[in-house]
Amino acid sequence: MFGSSIIGPMSDVNANGARVAAPARRLRAAATRRRIGEAAFRLFALKGYAATTMDAIARDAGVAVQTVYFTFHTKAAVLIEAIKIGGGAPADAVEVMNRPWIEVALEAETGGRRLAVIVEHGTDIYSRLAPMYPAVSAAASIDSDVGEAWQRIVRGRREGMRRITQAMAHRGELRDGLGTDRAADIMSAVHRHETYLALVAESGWSVEAYKAWLYVTLARQLLTDDQAKRALAPGSDALVGMSFASARAELRIR
């Protein structure tokens, strides 16, 4: 009671004995966590998992190595944070299904627009994470924590796709005989980082060409004939503002 009357429940004391407001402390801690995660992303992408040490991450982040251990405890936890940061926009490390573009996809007026939004933003995640995949694969093979975390991400991605196919089913956009689960299976099998790596990293496709191919493939596999016709028509409204609109026109696929 005495202490709280002097410092207050929303304050703390720093190393110099000065009062620090709890919100400011949390902001500072979040900024430090972010800086460590970004440093880890750079080093894991450049050097791989085994060659990246906690000391190296601390140096790159400009913090003491004890801060890295206090914040994350293990290198596996730092890698998982780096995956989250890499998968988000520069200021967006929230879970994928909580990002604004997911709501845009769910509220789209047509199946084609829904798929276009998913292709556009989902592929951008694969592009940002591409430099990290070798480190993730290596870490998952030797550290069960990483392997389990990655599988949670994969399961979360599939569940997110199921939410999308549920919205499509509710609006009558799925082709006859195609249920929500089977549609999610198809989307998950085609729209995944392994396919992105095979066509972009290994085969040399541009990201825009990959997006266009993915959009056409999903439209033809999932949508009713009428919805697919609208989605794939030249100048389709579904592609307004999409980075792959011109690449789609060059595919010559009807």
N, C-alpha and C positions, 0 to 999 in steps of 0.2 A: 504493500500500500504506500509506504513511504517513498520507495523508489519510483513507483508509477506516478506519484504526485509531482516528482521533480522532472523526470524525463518524459513521461507520458507513454501510453500504449503504442503510439505510432512513431516512436523515435528510437534510436539506438545511439551508441557511442562509438566513434572510430578510434583508431590507434592513438590519436593525439588528444583524446578526451573530449572531442567536439561532438555535439549532437548531430545525428544524421537521420533525416526523416525516412521511415520505412519504405515509402514509395520510391524515393530516390535510390535507396539501397537496392531495391529489387530491380530497378532500371539498370543500375550499374552492374549488378550480377548478370542480368540478361545480356547486356552488351558484351561482357567478358565471355560468357558462354558462346555467344555468336561468333566472337573473334576467334576463339579456340576452334570452333567447328569449321569456320572458313579456312583457317590455317591447315587443319587436318585434311580438308577436301583437297587443297592444293598439293599437299605432300603425298597423300595416298594416290592421287591421280598421277603424280610425277614419278614417285619412287616405288609405289606398291605398298602392300600391307607390311610385309616382314621387314623391309628396310626403313620404315618410318617409325621412329621412336617417340616416346612421350616427351623426351627432352627436346627433340627437334620440333615437335608441335609447339611446345612452350616457347622456344626461341622465335619461331615464325609468328606466333601470336603476341609476342612481347609480354609474356607473363611468366611467373615462376612455375617450375615444373610441379611444385606442390599444389598450385592453383588448379592445374590440369587434373591431378589426381583427386583433389577435393571435389571438383565439379563433376567428374565423370567416373572416377575410381579405376576403370580399366580401359585399355586401348580399344577393345571391342565396342564399348559404349561410345567412345569418341567417333569411331567409324560409323556407327549407327546414326549419330547426330549429323555427321558429314553427309550421309545419304539423304537425310531429311532436308538439309540445307540445299544440297545439290538438286534435289527434286523440286524445290520451290523456286519462286522468283527471288531476286536478290533480297527483298524484304518480306518474304512469305515462306516461312518454314512450317506453316500449319498443315494438318493432315489434308491430303488431296481432296477428300469428299467434303471438306468444310470450306473449300475455296469458292470464290464468287462465280467462276466460270462453270462450275458444276450446276449451280442454280440456273445459270443461263441455259445450259443444255437441258435441264429438266423442264424448264418453262418454254422451250422453243415451240413454235407453232406448227412445224412440220418435222417428219422423221428425218428428212434430208438435212435440215438445219441442225437438228440434234446431233446427228452423226458428224457433221462438219465441225461443230464445236469440240466434240470429244476427240476427233482426229487432230485438230489444230493444237489444242493444249496438251493432250496426252502425249503426242509425239514430241512436243517441246520438252517435256519432262525427260523422255528418253535421250534427247539430244544433250541436255545438261548433265545427265548422269553417265553418259557414255564413257568419259575418261575414268570413271570410278569402277566400272564393271570388272576389270581384271583384279583390282584390289578386293572387291567384294567377293568374287569367286574364290580367290586365294584364302581370304579370311574365313569364309564359310567352311572350307575344307579342313581347317585346323582348329576352329573355335566354334563350339556348339552354340554359344550365345549369338554370334553373328548369323549362323545358319538359321536359328530359330527366329531371329528378328527379321531376316530377309523373307522367310516363309510367311511371317505375319503380314509383311508388306504385300507379298503376292496374293495372299488370301484377301486382304483389304481391297486390292485392285479389282479382283474378281467380284467381290461383293458390291463394289461401286458400279461395275458394269451391269450387275444384276439390277441395281436400282434404275439404271438407264433403260434396260430392256423392259422392266416393269412399267415404266412410264410409256414406253412405246406400245406395249400390249394394251395398256389402259386406253390409249388413244387410237387403237385399231391400226397401228402402223406396221405391225409384223405380218409377214406373208402367211398365207393360210397353212395351218398345221404346225406352225413354229411356236412353241411355248416359250415362256420367259426363261426357264433354265437352259433350254437348248440354245436359245439366242445368246444368252450370256456365255455359254460354252464357246460358241463360234467367235464372238467378239473377243473373248479372252485368249483364244488360240491364235487369232490373227493379229490383234492389236496388243503386242507385247514387245519387250525390249530385245528378245532374241531375234524376232523378225526384223526389227529396226537394224540391229547390228549386221544381220546377214545381207540386207539389201543396201544399206548406207555405208557401213564401215568396211564390209568385205567386197561388195559388188560395185561400190563407187557411185551409187545413185545420189542425187542431190536430196536434201531433206524435203524440198517441195515436191519432187517427183514421187518420193515415198509416200508423202501425205496424200497426194492425188490418187495413187494406186490403192492405198488403204481405204480411202473414201469410196472409191468406185467398188472395191471388193465388198465392203460392208453393206453398201447400199443394195447391191445385187443379191447378197446372201440373206439380208434381214428384212428388207422392206417389201410391202405389197407391190404388185406391178405398177399400180398408179403412183404410189409414193416414189418408187424407184425411177419411174419415167420423169417425174417432176425434179427429182434430185439430180438426175444425170443429164437433163436437157441443157443445151448450150445457153449460157447466161443465166443459169438457175439462181434464184434468189437465195438459195441455201448457202451459196458460196460468197455472198457479198462480204467484203472485208477480210476474207481468208487469204493467207499467204500463198496458198497453193492453187488459187483459182485459175491462173494462167497455165500452170502445169497440168491441171485437169483438162483444159481445152486441148492441150497437145497430145494427150493420151490416145485420142481417136477411138475411145471405147464407148459404145452406146449401151 
